[in-house]
């Protein structure tokens, strides 16, 4: 690219990568206006560098370029020095919206060490922000009490695993932080925003005895999971402040920091560290102004602010997740 183009990074929107799932539905279209064409769309990958699922820019002069090309061209102007120092030229996070029409499988993710050894991948620390929840919906997160490999296997064999797991009723605005090794499942009737390490490694341990139209169950990963599970009881639900026009800290871990920004009116946004920032709009609508250009966002939109951009002007009534490294 020409040097003058290299200087012109701007807020970037990406084409959603839509995923059909056996448990998916249609809320990604009806609720978040995604261009789905199936009755079982479960996920919209908003920003991804997972192999074969690399996000492509949908706006502006860089339209058509994928995120790996942007990293190659712009390097620290795009990622930020903080990110490059830790992850090199790898984009370390994956952003999704998820619609669970039915219960997801009960599953867990390995830590960095196991994932590297077995799959040459990052582990998968993640968080959920509940955007919408039907009446009586719930999530499965961890054990009710400290367990053990032996107790777990006994219940798994007898199909009574759920009896020792923590089922938590949920409502809009609830947040859960899931460290690697935590058994979990998103329950039916829930739409969430998910922020996670860049990884597609999942160990599925129970799938509610579901079968597809050919009568086949999905693959389970019983043996792989045994050494990856955290058998201790975990406290995963997060309490946090929700002050208007303030970046309220929600989750801060080794892999990402997520703030909640309830926007009411006008807000001057300033970069807080030398890293890219991602804004996910979970409710309402707003205008984002940068360099005399206006970007209109509403619930279900995700936008990436390259590291080189240090100031934006926001206007509207919306709820935003603000994620960085």
C-alpha positions as CSV (number, residue, x, y, z in Angstrom):
1,X,0.0,0.0,0.0
2,X,1.0,3.6,-0.5
3,X,2.5,5.3,2.6
4,X,-0.4,7.8,2.8
5,X,-2.9,4.9,3.0
6,X,-0.9,3.3,5.7
7,X,-1.5,6.4,7.9
8,X,-5.2,6.2,7.4
9,X,-6.5,3.6,9.8
10,X,-10.0,4.2,10.9
11,X,-12.7,2.4,13.0
12,X,-13.2,-1.0,11.3
13,X,-16.3,-3.1,10.9
14,X,-16.1,-6.8,9.8
15,X,-18.4,-9.1,7.9
16,X,-20.1,-11.4,10.4
17,X,-19.1,-15.1,10.1
18,X,-22.4,-16.9,10.7
19,X,-22.4,-20.5,12.1
20,X,-25.3,-23.0,12.0
21,X,-25.6,-25.0,15.2
22,X,-27.9,-27.8,16.2
23,X,-29.0,-25.6,19.1
24,X,-29.3,-22.4,17.1
25,X,-32.3,-20.3,16.3
26,X,-33.3,-17.0,14.6
27,X,-32.7,-14.3,17.2
28,X,-29.5,-13.2,15.6
29,X,-31.7,-11.9,12.8
30,X,-34.8,-10.8,14.7
31,X,-32.9,-9.3,17.7
32,X,-29.5,-8.3,16.2
33,X,-30.3,-7.9,12.5
34,X,-27.7,-10.4,11.2
35,X,-28.2,-11.6,7.6
36,X,-28.9,-15.2,8.5
37,X,-30.6,-17.6,6.1
38,X,-31.3,-20.6,8.3
39,X,-33.5,-21.4,11.3
40,X,-30.6,-22.8,13.3
41,X,-28.0,-20.1,13.2
42,X,-26.3,-20.2,16.6
43,X,-23.3,-17.9,16.3
44,X,-22.1,-14.7,14.7
45,X,-18.3,-14.5,14.8
46,X,-17.8,-10.7,14.8
47,X,-13.9,-10.6,14.8
48,X,-11.9,-13.8,14.3
49,X,-8.5,-15.0,13.2
50,X,-9.3,-18.7,13.7
51,X,-7.9,-20.5,10.7
52,X,-10.5,-20.7,7.9
53,X,-12.6,-18.2,9.7
54,X,-10.7,-15.0,9.3
55,X,-12.7,-11.8,9.5
56,X,-12.9,-9.5,6.4
57,X,-13.4,-5.7,6.6
58,X,-16.8,-4.5,5.4
59,X,-16.4,-0.7,5.5
60,X,-14.2,2.1,4.1
61,X,-11.0,2.1,2.0
62,X,-9.8,-1.2,3.5
63,X,-13.0,-3.1,2.6
64,X,-12.2,-6.6,1.4
65,X,-8.9,-7.0,3.4
66,X,-8.8,-9.6,6.1
67,X,-7.6,-9.0,9.6
68,X,-4.3,-10.9,9.1
69,X,-3.5,-8.6,6.1
70,X,-4.2,-5.6,8.3
71,X,-1.8,-6.9,11.0
72,X,0.9,-7.5,8.3
73,X,0.4,-4.0,6.8
74,X,-0.1,-1.9,9.9
75,X,1.5,-3.9,12.7
76,X,1.6,-1.9,16.0
77,X,-0.5,0.9,14.6
78,X,-3.3,-1.7,14.3
79,X,-2.5,-4.0,17.3
80,X,-0.6,-1.8,19.6
81,X,2.8,-2.3,21.3
82,X,1.2,-3.9,24.3
83,X,-0.3,-6.6,22.2
84,X,2.8,-7.2,20.0
85,X,5.0,-7.5,23.1
86,X,2.8,-10.3,24.4
87,X,1.4,-12.1,21.4
88,X,3.6,-11.0,18.5
89,X,1.6,-10.6,15.3
90,X,-1.2,-12.9,16.5
91,X,-4.7,-11.4,17.2
92,X,-5.4,-12.8,20.6
93,X,-9.2,-12.5,21.0
94,X,-12.3,-13.8,19.4
95,X,-15.7,-12.0,19.6
96,X,-19.1,-13.6,19.1
97,X,-22.8,-13.2,19.5
98,X,-24.6,-16.4,20.4
99,X,-28.3,-17.4,20.2
100,X,-29.2,-20.5,22.1
101,X,-32.6,-21.7,21.0
102,X,-31.9,-24.9,22.8
103,X,-29.3,-25.9,25.5
104,X,-25.7,-26.0,24.3
105,X,-23.7,-29.1,25.1
106,X,-22.0,-29.3,28.5
107,X,-18.4,-28.5,27.8
108,X,-15.1,-27.0,28.9
109,X,-11.9,-25.6,27.4
110,X,-8.3,-26.5,28.2
111,X,-5.8,-24.1,29.6
112,X,-2.9,-22.6,27.6
113,X,-0.4,-25.3,28.5
114,X,-2.7,-28.2,27.5
115,X,-4.1,-26.5,24.4
116,X,-0.5,-25.7,23.2
117,X,0.6,-29.3,23.9
118,X,-2.4,-31.0,22.3
119,X,-3.7,-28.6,19.7
120,X,-0.9,-26.0,19.2
121,X,-3.6,-23.4,20.2
122,X,-4.3,-20.8,22.9
123,X,-6.4,-22.0,25.7
124,X,-9.9,-20.5,26.0
125,X,-10.6,-18.2,28.9
126,X,-13.9,-16.4,28.2
127,X,-16.7,-14.2,29.5
128,X,-20.4,-14.0,28.8
129,X,-22.6,-10.9,28.8
130,X,-26.3,-11.8,28.8
131,X,-28.0,-9.6,26.2
132,X,-31.4,-11.2,26.4
133,X,-32.9,-14.0,28.4
134,X,-36.3,-15.7,28.1
135,X,-38.3,-16.3,31.3
136,X,-36.8,-19.2,33.4
137,X,-33.7,-19.4,31.3
138,X,-30.4,-20.4,32.9
139,X,-26.7,-21.1,32.5
140,X,-24.7,-24.1,33.7
141,X,-21.5,-23.0,35.3
142,X,-19.2,-25.3,37.4
143,X,-19.9,-27.7,40.2
144,X,-22.3,-27.1,43.1
145,X,-19.6,-28.3,45.5
146,X,-16.0,-29.4,45.1
147,X,-16.0,-32.7,43.2
148,X,-13.4,-35.2,42.0
149,X,-12.6,-37.2,38.9
150,X,-14.2,-40.3,40.3
151,X,-17.5,-38.6,41.3
152,X,-17.6,-36.8,38.0
153,X,-17.1,-40.0,36.0
154,X,-19.7,-41.9,38.0
155,X,-22.4,-39.2,37.3
156,X,-21.3,-39.0,33.7
157,X,-21.7,-42.7,33.2
158,X,-25.1,-42.7,35.0
159,X,-26.3,-39.7,33.0
160,X,-26.8,-37.7,36.3
161,X,-24.1,-35.2,35.6
162,X,-26.4,-32.2,35.8
163,X,-27.3,-33.1,39.4
164,X,-23.9,-32.0,40.6
165,X,-23.6,-28.9,38.4
166,X,-24.5,-25.4,39.2
167,X,-27.6,-24.2,37.2
168,X,-28.0,-20.4,37.6
169,X,-31.1,-18.4,36.5
170,X,-30.1,-15.4,34.4
171,X,-31.4,-12.1,33.2
172,X,-30.3,-9.3,30.8
173,X,-27.1,-7.7,32.0
174,X,-25.7,-10.6,33.9
175,X,-21.9,-11.3,33.4
176,X,-20.0,-14.6,33.9
177,X,-16.3,-15.0,33.8
178,X,-15.2,-18.6,32.8
179,X,-11.7,-19.6,33.5
180,X,-10.3,-22.6,31.6
181,X,-11.3,-25.9,33.0
182,X,-14.8,-24.7,34.1
183,X,-17.6,-26.9,33.0
184,X,-20.3,-24.8,31.4
185,X,-23.3,-24.6,29.1
186,X,-25.5,-21.8,27.8
187,X,-29.1,-22.6,28.4
188,X,-32.0,-22.4,26.0
189,X,-33.5,-18.9,25.5
190,X,-30.4,-16.9,26.0
191,X,-28.5,-14.4,23.7
192,X,-25.0,-13.5,24.8
193,X,-22.0,-11.6,23.8
194,X,-18.9,-13.8,24.2
195,X,-15.4,-12.5,24.5
196,X,-12.6,-15.2,24.6
197,X,-9.1,-16.0,23.7
198,X,-8.6,-16.9,20.0
199,X,-9.3,-20.6,20.2
200,X,-11.8,-23.1,18.8
201,X,-10.8,-25.9,21.1
202,X,-13.8,-27.3,23.0
203,X,-14.2,-30.5,25.0
204,X,-17.8,-31.6,24.8
205,X,-18.7,-33.9,27.7
206,X,-22.5,-34.3,27.6
207,X,-25.0,-33.3,24.9
208,X,-28.3,-34.1,26.5
209,X,-28.5,-37.4,24.5
210,X,-29.3,-35.4,21.4
211,X,-29.1,-37.0,17.9
212,X,-29.2,-35.5,14.4
213,X,-31.7,-36.5,11.7
214,X,-29.5,-39.6,10.9
215,X,-29.7,-40.7,14.6
216,X,-26.1,-39.9,15.4
217,X,-24.9,-38.1,18.5
218,X,-22.2,-35.4,18.4
219,X,-18.7,-36.4,19.3
220,X,-17.8,-36.4,23.0
221,X,-14.3,-35.8,24.4
222,X,-14.5,-37.7,27.6
223,X,-10.9,-38.8,27.9
224,X,-9.4,-35.4,26.8
225,X,-11.6,-33.6,29.3
226,X,-10.5,-35.6,32.4
227,X,-7.2,-33.8,32.9
228,X,-8.6,-30.4,31.8
229,X,-11.5,-30.1,34.2
230,X,-11.4,-27.9,37.3
231,X,-13.1,-30.0,39.9
232,X,-13.3,-27.2,42.5
233,X,-16.5,-25.1,43.0
234,X,-16.1,-21.8,41.2
235,X,-17.7,-18.4,41.6
236,X,-18.2,-17.2,38.1
237,X,-20.9,-14.5,38.3
238,X,-19.5,-11.0,38.3
239,X,-20.9,-8.0,40.2
240,X,-19.9,-4.6,38.8
241,X,-21.0,-0.9,38.8
242,X,-23.2,0.5,36.0
243,X,-22.6,4.2,36.1
244,X,-23.8,6.2,33.0
245,X,-21.1,7.7,30.8
246,X,-18.3,5.9,32.7
247,X,-16.2,2.9,31.6
248,X,-17.2,0.5,34.5
249,X,-14.7,-2.3,34.9
250,X,-16.4,-5.7,34.6
251,X,-13.6,-8.3,34.0
252,X,-9.9,-7.8,34.1
253,X,-7.8,-10.9,33.5
254,X,-4.5,-11.9,31.9
255,X,-6.0,-12.1,28.4
256,X,-8.5,-9.2,28.2
257,X,-10.1,-6.3,30.0
258,X,-13.8,-5.6,29.6
259,X,-15.6,-2.5,30.7
260,X,-19.3,-1.7,30.5
261,X,-20.1,1.8,29.1
262,X,-23.7,2.8,29.5
263,X,-23.9,5.7,27.1
264,X,-26.5,8.4,27.8
265,X,-26.0,11.5,25.6
266,X,-22.4,12.6,24.7
267,X,-19.1,10.9,25.6
268,X,-15.5,11.7,24.8
269,X,-13.7,8.4,24.5
270,X,-9.9,8.3,25.0
271,X,-7.6,5.3,24.5
272,X,-6.5,3.9,27.8
273,X,-3.5,1.7,26.7
274,X,-1.4,1.1,23.6
275,X,-3.6,-1.6,22.2
276,X,-6.6,-2.0,19.9
277,X,-10.1,-1.6,21.5
278,X,-13.3,-3.4,20.4
279,X,-16.7,-1.9,21.1
280,X,-19.7,-4.3,21.1
281,X,-23.1,-2.6,21.1
282,X,-25.5,-4.8,23.2
283,X,-28.5,-2.4,23.4
284,X,-29.7,0.9,21.9
285,X,-28.0,2.9,19.2
286,X,-25.3,5.6,18.8
287,X,-23.2,7.6,16.5
288,X,-19.4,7.4,16.7
289,X,-17.4,10.3,15.2
290,X,-13.8,10.0,14.0
291,X,-11.9,12.4,11.8
292,X,-15.1,14.1,10.5
293,X,-16.6,10.7,9.7
294,X,-19.8,9.3,11.4
295,X,-20.3,5.6,12.1
296,X,-23.8,4.5,13.2
297,X,-24.0,1.6,15.5
298,X,-26.9,-0.3,17.1
299,X,-27.4,-3.5,19.1
300,X,-25.5,-6.3,17.4
301,X,-22.8,-4.1,15.9
302,X,-19.1,-4.6,16.7
303,X,-16.4,-2.1,15.7
304,X,-12.6,-2.3,16.2
305,X,-10.6,0.8,17.1
306,X,-7.0,0.4,15.9
307,X,-4.3,1.2,18.5
308,X,-3.2,4.3,16.7
309,X,-6.6,6.0,17.3
310,X,-6.6,7.7,20.6
311,X,-9.8,9.8,20.6
312,X,-13.5,9.3,19.6
313,X,-16.7,11.2,20.1
314,X,-19.8,9.1,21.0
315,X,-23.4,10.3,21.0
316,X,-26.5,8.3,21.7
317,X,-28.3,6.0,24.1
318,X,-26.7,2.6,24.2
319,X,-24.9,0.0,26.2
320,X,-21.4,-0.8,25.0
321,X,-18.9,-3.5,26.0
322,X,-15.4,-2.0,25.7
323,X,-12.7,-4.7,25.3
324,X,-8.9,-4.4,25.2
325,X,-5.7,-6.1,26.3
